[in-house]
C-alpha cells in the first residue's frame, strides 16, 4: 500500500512538473509570437498574444511590459501605465520596464495636450 502511495505521489509530481514546463513554454511562444506581430505592425495580434500569455502566467513581466508597449502604440496610455505598473510590481528593479514606464509617462503629456487642442478646435467650429 505504501509503495502504491509513493508511486502515485511521484506520478503526480511528474505531471505537475511536465504541465508547468508546458505552460511556461506556451507563455514564451505567445510572447515571441506577439513580438513577431509587433514587428509587422500587427498590434491587435500582438495584444491578443500577450493577453493570452498573461492568462497562462499572470506573473510574466515580459508579457506585461510588451502589452504596455502595444497599448502605448495604440494611444491607450492609461492601460499602458497599468501594465507597466503590474510589471514593476513583479520586478521593481527591472531597468528596461522602468525606462519604458518613465518614457510612457513623459509621452502622455504631449499626447493629452494634442487631444485637448483638437477638442478645442472642434468645439470652436
MDAnalysis code that builds the backbone (N, CA, C; Angstrom):
import MDAnalysis as mda
import numpy as np

u = mda.Universe.empty(375, n_residues=125, atom_resindex=np.repeat(np.arange(125), 3), trajectory=True)
u.add_TopologyAttr("name", ["N", "CA", "C"] * 125)
u.add_TopologyAttr("resid", np.arange(1, 126))
u.add_TopologyAttr("resname", ["UNK", "UNK", "UNK", "UNK", "UNK", "UNK", "UNK", "UNK", "UNK", "UNK", "UNK", "UNK", "UNK", "UNK", "UNK", "UNK", "UNK", "UNK", "UNK", "UNK", "UNK", "UNK", "UNK", "UNK", "UNK", "UNK", "UNK", "UNK", "UNK", "UNK", "UNK", "UNK", "UNK", "UNK", "UNK", "UNK", "UNK", "UNK", "UNK", "UNK", "UNK", "UNK", "UNK", "UNK", "UNK", "UNK", "UNK", "UNK", "UNK", "UNK", "UNK", "UNK", "UNK", "UNK", "UNK", "UNK", "UNK", "UNK", "UNK", "UNK", "UNK", "UNK", "UNK", "UNK", "UNK", "UNK", "UNK", "UNK", "UNK", "UNK", "UNK", "UNK", "UNK", "UNK", "UNK", "UNK", "UNK", "UNK", "UNK", "UNK", "UNK", "UNK", "UNK", "UNK", "UNK", "UNK", "UNK", "UNK", "UNK", "UNK", "UNK", "UNK", "UNK", "UNK", "UNK", "UNK", "UNK", "UNK", "UNK", "UNK", "UNK", "UNK", "UNK", "UNK", "UNK", "UNK", "UNK", "UNK", "UNK", "UNK", "UNK", "UNK", "UNK", "UNK", "UNK", "UNK", "UNK", "UNK", "UNK", "UNK", "UNK", "UNK", "UNK", "UNK", "UNK"])
u.atoms.positions = np.array([
    [0.829, -1.199, 0.000],
    [0.000, 0.000, 0.000],
    [0.867, 1.255, 0.000],
    [1.907, 1.259, 0.806],
    [2.793, 2.419, 0.895],
    [3.513, 2.664, -0.440],
    [3.916, 1.566, -1.111],
    [4.592, 1.695, -2.404],
    [3.661, 2.324, -3.440],
    [2.405, 1.933, -3.413],
    [1.431, 2.500, -4.358],
    [1.258, 3.990, -4.108],
    [1.192, 4.371, -2.835],
    [1.024, 5.784, -2.480],
    [2.220, 6.605, -2.944],
    [3.429, 6.087, -2.715],
    [4.648, 6.792, -3.144],
    [4.687, 6.872, -4.669],
    [4.328, 5.784, -5.340],
    [4.296, 5.797, -6.807],
    [3.282, 6.820, -7.310],
    [2.149, 6.874, -6.648],
    [1.112, 7.834, -7.023],
    [1.622, 9.271, -6.845],
    [2.280, 9.544, -5.719],
    [2.835, 10.885, -5.478],
    [3.892, 11.249, -6.520],
    [4.747, 10.310, -6.849],
    [5.768, 10.566, -7.869],
    [5.131, 10.846, -9.229],
    [4.083, 10.116, -9.541],
    [3.374, 10.332, -10.803],
    [2.751, 11.727, -10.838],
    [2.143, 12.148, -9.749],
    [1.551, 13.492, -9.669],
    [2.633, 14.558, -9.807],
    [3.760, 14.348, -9.130],
    [4.862, 15.319, -9.222],
    [5.382, 15.411, -10.651],
    [5.487, 14.262, -11.332],
    [5.945, 14.259, -12.718],
    [5.002, 15.070, -13.601],
    [3.698, 14.825, -13.471],
    [2.730, 15.551, -14.287],
    [2.710, 17.041, -13.942],
    [2.852, 17.372, -12.675],
    [2.901, 18.781, -12.280],
    [4.108, 19.456, -12.919],
    [5.254, 18.797, -12.875],
    [6.467, 19.338, -13.494],
    [6.281, 19.473, -15.000],
    [5.726, 18.438, -15.621],
    [5.501, 18.438, -17.066],
    [4.563, 19.564, -17.482],
    [3.453, 19.709, -16.762],
    [2.481, 20.746, -17.105],
    [3.038, 22.142, -16.868],
    [3.839, 22.313, -15.831],
    [4.464, 23.613, -15.577],
    [5.388, 23.984, -16.713],
    [6.185, 23.038, -17.163],
    [7.094, 23.315, -18.271],
    [6.343, 23.583, -19.559],
    [5.270, 22.865, -19.796],
    [4.475, 23.102, -20.999],
    [3.873, 24.498, -20.961],
    [3.365, 24.894, -19.818],
    [2.716, 26.186, -19.738],
    [3.717, 27.314, -19.905],
    [4.921, 27.198, -19.329],
    [5.880, 28.276, -19.490],
    [6.384, 28.328, -20.921],
    [6.477, 27.170, -21.576],
    [6.850, 27.140, -22.983],
    [5.779, 27.847, -23.808],
    [4.524, 27.587, -23.472],
    [3.419, 28.224, -24.165],
    [3.468, 29.743, -23.977],
    [3.774, 30.176, -22.765],
    [3.884, 31.611, -22.495],
    [4.991, 32.203, -23.354],
    [6.128, 31.533, -23.376],
    [7.244, 32.009, -24.197],
    [6.884, 32.080, -25.667],
    [6.158, 31.078, -26.143],
    [5.735, 31.070, -27.544],
    [4.791, 32.234, -27.832],
    [3.864, 32.487, -26.909],
    [2.920, 33.592, -27.102],
    [3.653, 34.940, -27.111],
    [4.603, 35.088, -26.189],
    [5.373, 36.340, -26.131],
    [6.151, 36.525, -27.429],
    [6.802, 35.454, -27.898],
    [7.575, 35.535, -29.152],
    [6.675, 35.844, -30.346],
    [5.513, 35.205, -30.381],
    [4.583, 35.459, -31.489],
    [4.098, 36.915, -31.441],
    [3.868, 37.419, -30.244],
    [3.477, 38.823, -30.096],
    [4.556, 39.767, -30.582],
    [5.805, 39.432, -30.288],
    [6.922, 40.263, -30.762],
    [6.965, 40.259, -32.279],
    [6.815, 39.078, -32.868],
    [6.788, 38.979, -34.327],
    [5.674, 39.868, -34.894],
    [4.489, 39.773, -34.309],
    [3.345, 40.561, -34.798],
    [3.625, 42.058, -34.659],
    [4.233, 42.463, -33.551],
    [4.512, 43.892, -33.361],
    [5.525, 44.401, -34.384],
    [6.482, 43.549, -34.740],
    [7.471, 43.938, -35.758],
    [6.817, 44.149, -37.118],
    [5.676, 43.506, -37.333],
    [4.915, 43.649, -38.585],
    [3.817, 44.710, -38.460],
    [3.817, 45.442, -37.321],
    [2.790, 46.440, -37.014],
    [1.384, 45.834, -36.938],
    [1.314, 44.588, -36.527],
    [0.036, 43.907, -36.320],
    [-0.287, 43.982, -34.827],
    [-0.633, 45.186, -34.373],
    [-0.771, 45.441, -32.939],
    [-1.941, 44.701, -32.311],
    [-3.020, 44.501, -33.054],
    [-4.147, 43.732, -32.499],
    [-3.721, 42.292, -32.213],
    [-2.976, 41.715, -33.136],
    [-2.480, 40.351, -32.951],
    [-1.501, 40.288, -31.783],
    [-0.625, 41.280, -31.689],
    [0.347, 41.325, -30.593],
    [-0.368, 41.414, -29.244],
    [-1.367, 42.281, -29.166],
    [-2.139, 42.418, -27.926],
    [-2.804, 41.088, -27.587],
    [-3.401, 40.448, -28.572],
    [-4.051, 39.150, -28.359],
    [-3.062, 38.131, -27.779],
    [-1.877, 38.054, -28.374],
    [-0.873, 37.077, -27.937],
    [-0.387, 37.366, -26.524],
    [-0.144, 38.637, -26.213],
    [0.380, 38.969, -24.884],
    [-0.691, 38.797, -23.810],
    [-1.942, 39.050, -24.164],
    [-3.018, 38.775, -23.211],
    [-3.133, 37.273, -22.965],
    [-2.976, 36.499, -24.022],
    [-3.034, 35.046, -23.898],
    [-1.880, 34.549, -23.015],
    [-0.710, 35.133, -23.174],
    [0.435, 34.767, -22.332],
    [0.139, 35.082, -20.871],
    [-0.510, 36.212, -20.631],
    [-0.830, 36.599, -19.255],
    [-1.907, 35.710, -18.642],
    [-2.802, 35.187, -19.461],
    [-3.782, 34.231, -18.938],
    [-3.088, 32.967, -18.448],
    [-2.062, 32.548, -19.183],
    [-1.313, 31.346, -18.801],
    [-0.381, 31.614, -17.623],
    [0.177, 32.837, -17.584],
    [1.102, 33.181, -16.500],
    [0.973, 34.667, -16.183],
    [0.139, 35.020, -15.227],
    [-0.056, 36.423, -14.869],
    [1.193, 37.098, -14.307],
    [2.226, 36.315, -14.018],
    [3.461, 36.872, -13.469],
    [4.545, 37.066, -14.528],
    [4.167, 37.036, -15.794],
    [5.132, 37.231, -16.869],
    [5.413, 38.724, -17.044],
    [6.581, 39.122, -16.605],
    [6.982, 40.531, -16.713],
    [7.076, 40.937, -18.182],
    [7.614, 40.045, -19.005],
    [7.751, 40.341, -20.436],
    [6.394, 40.587, -21.077],
    [5.414, 39.769, -20.753],
    [4.080, 39.936, -21.343],
    [3.445, 41.248, -20.884],
    [3.560, 41.585, -19.589],
    [3.013, 42.856, -19.100],
    [3.698, 44.033, -19.794],
    [5.017, 43.995, -19.871],
    [5.761, 45.088, -20.496],
    [5.392, 45.233, -21.968],
    [5.370, 44.114, -22.677],
    [5.079, 44.176, -24.112],
    [3.643, 44.616, -24.379],
    [2.732, 44.165, -23.544],
    [1.342, 44.601, -23.684],
    [1.246, 46.110, -23.455],
    [2.003, 46.605, -22.495],
    [2.024, 48.051, -22.238],
    [2.532, 48.809, -23.457],
    [3.575, 48.298, -24.080],
    [4.116, 48.941, -25.288],
    [3.047, 48.980, -26.376],
    [2.332, 47.881, -26.545],
    [1.283, 47.826, -27.571],
    [0.177, 48.832, -27.271],
    [-0.234, 48.900, -26.017],
    [-1.254, 49.881, -25.638],
    [-0.763, 51.295, -25.913],
    [0.486, 51.535, -25.609],
    [1.058, 52.864, -25.845],
    [1.036, 53.190, -27.338],
    [1.400, 52.241, -28.169],
    [1.382, 52.444, -29.626],
    [-0.018, 52.756, -30.130],
    [-1.018, 52.209, -29.467],
    [-2.408, 52.422, -29.870],
    [-3.009, 53.671, -29.216],
    [-2.213, 54.365, -28.396],
    [-2.702, 55.578, -27.742],
    [-3.528, 55.312, -26.497],
    [-3.483, 54.098, -25.977],
    [-4.226, 53.728, -24.772],
    [-3.295, 53.856, -23.567],
    [-3.017, 55.099, -23.201],
    [-1.978, 55.377, -22.210],
    [-2.342, 54.914, -20.800],
    [-3.593, 55.030, -20.414],
    [-3.978, 54.575, -19.080],
    [-3.769, 53.068, -18.939],
    [-4.157, 52.314, -19.974],
    [-3.965, 50.867, -19.957],
    [-2.478, 50.530, -19.956],
    [-1.706, 51.291, -20.730],
    [-0.258, 51.064, -20.785],
    [0.368, 51.258, -19.406],
    [0.005, 52.340, -18.739],
    [0.561, 52.602, -17.413],
    [0.219, 51.477, -16.433],
    [-1.001, 50.971, -16.515],
    [-1.405, 49.868, -15.619],
    [-0.546, 48.623, -15.853],
    [-0.263, 48.334, -17.121],
    [0.557, 47.154, -17.427],
    [2.004, 47.361, -16.991],
    [2.543, 48.557, -17.206],
    [3.905, 48.833, -16.727],
    [3.968, 48.694, -15.209],
    [2.943, 49.205, -14.530],
    [2.913, 49.124, -13.066],
    [2.822, 47.674, -12.599],
    [2.067, 46.857, -13.329],
    [1.972, 45.432, -12.982],
    [3.340, 44.761, -13.148],
    [4.032, 45.099, -14.224],
    [5.368, 44.530, -14.456],
    [6.340, 44.978, -13.369],
    [6.271, 46.245, -12.999],
    [7.174, 46.761, -11.963],
    [6.855, 46.191, -10.588],
    [5.607, 45.875, -10.349],
    [5.240, 45.246, -9.077],
    [5.901, 43.876, -8.969],
    [6.010, 43.189, -10.112],
    [6.635, 41.866, -10.130],
    [8.156, 41.950, -10.069],
    [8.714, 42.943, -10.751],
    [10.175, 43.130, -10.783],
    [10.497, 44.613, -10.662],
    [10.507, 45.135, -9.446],
    [10.697, 46.574, -9.235],
    [12.025, 47.123, -9.756],
    [13.036, 46.281, -9.852],
    [14.356, 46.758, -10.278],
    [14.642, 46.507, -11.760],
    [13.649, 46.098, -12.519],
    [13.855, 45.831, -13.942],
    [14.049, 47.160, -14.668],
    [15.290, 47.432, -15.050],
    [15.628, 48.737, -15.639],
    [14.927, 48.960, -16.978],
    [14.707, 47.900, -17.731],
    [14.045, 48.027, -19.027],
    [12.598, 48.490, -18.844],
    [11.888, 47.855, -17.916],
    [10.494, 48.223, -17.655],
    [10.434, 49.623, -17.050],
    [11.343, 49.917, -16.124],
    [11.374, 51.251, -15.506],
    [11.556, 52.343, -16.562],
    [12.444, 52.100, -17.499],
    [12.691, 53.066, -18.574],
    [11.450, 53.243, -19.446],
    [10.819, 52.129, -19.831],
    [9.604, 52.208, -20.649],
    [8.495, 52.962, -19.914],
    [8.363, 52.696, -18.623],
    [7.335, 53.340, -17.798],
    [7.562, 54.852, -17.747],
    [8.802, 55.248, -17.504],
    [9.127, 56.688, -17.463],
    [8.859, 57.352, -18.809],
    [9.276, 56.707, -19.886],
    [9.043, 57.254, -21.227],
    [7.555, 57.398, -21.506],
    [6.779, 56.416, -21.092],
    [5.332, 56.474, -21.293],
    [4.746, 57.674, -20.556],
    [5.134, 57.840, -19.304],
    [4.612, 58.966, -18.523],
    [4.983, 60.297, -19.163],
    [6.195, 60.388, -19.717],
    [6.622, 61.623, -20.388],
    [5.864, 61.844, -21.686],
    [5.563, 60.760, -22.396],
    [4.859, 60.867, -23.675],
    [3.382, 61.195, -23.513],
    [2.837, 60.925, -22.353],
    [1.416, 61.172, -22.127],
    [1.104, 62.662, -22.168],
    [1.951, 63.477, -21.610],
    [1.685, 64.910, -21.538],
    [1.469, 65.531, -22.922],
    [2.406, 65.351, -23.873],
    [2.156, 65.914, -25.214],
    [0.931, 65.307, -25.887],
    [0.699, 64.012, -25.678],
    [-0.458, 63.360, -26.309],
    [-1.756, 63.932, -25.766],
    [-1.826, 64.140, -24.458],
    [-3.030, 64.725, -23.862],
    [-3.224, 66.155, -24.336],
    [-2.134, 66.902, -24.463],
    [-2.210, 68.290, -24.935],
    [-2.755, 68.322, -26.356],
    [-2.267, 67.426, -27.209],
    [-2.754, 67.361, -28.595],
    [-4.239, 67.028, -28.642],
    [-4.690, 66.109, -27.801],
    [-6.108, 65.758, -27.752],
    [-6.944, 66.958, -27.334],
    [-6.468, 67.678, -26.323],
    [-7.196, 68.854, -25.835],
    [-7.246, 69.950, -26.897],
    [-6.140, 70.140, -27.609],
    [-6.108, 71.136, -28.678],
    [-7.100, 70.791, -29.787],
    [-7.152, 69.516, -30.173],
    [-8.090, 69.084, -31.203],
    [-9.529, 69.254, -30.734],
    [-9.769, 68.951, -29.468],
    [-11.114, 69.088, -28.909],
    [-11.521, 70.563, -28.924],
    [-10.609, 71.467, -28.539],
    [-10.898, 72.892, -28.549],
    [-11.214, 73.378, -29.951],
    [-10.460, 72.914, -30.950],
    [-10.685, 73.323, -32.339],
    [-12.061, 72.850, -32.819],
    [-12.426, 71.635, -32.471],
    [-13.719, 71.088, -32.882],
    [-14.880, 71.832, -32.205],
    [-14.698, 72.270, -30.984],
    [-15.759, 72.997, -30.273],
    [-15.965, 74.395, -30.850],
    [-14.893, 74.979, -31.403],
    [-14.978, 76.327, -31.974],
    [-15.670, 76.337, -33.325],
    [-15.723, 75.193, -33.992],
    [-16.331, 75.130, -35.327],
    [-17.804, 75.267, -35.282],
])
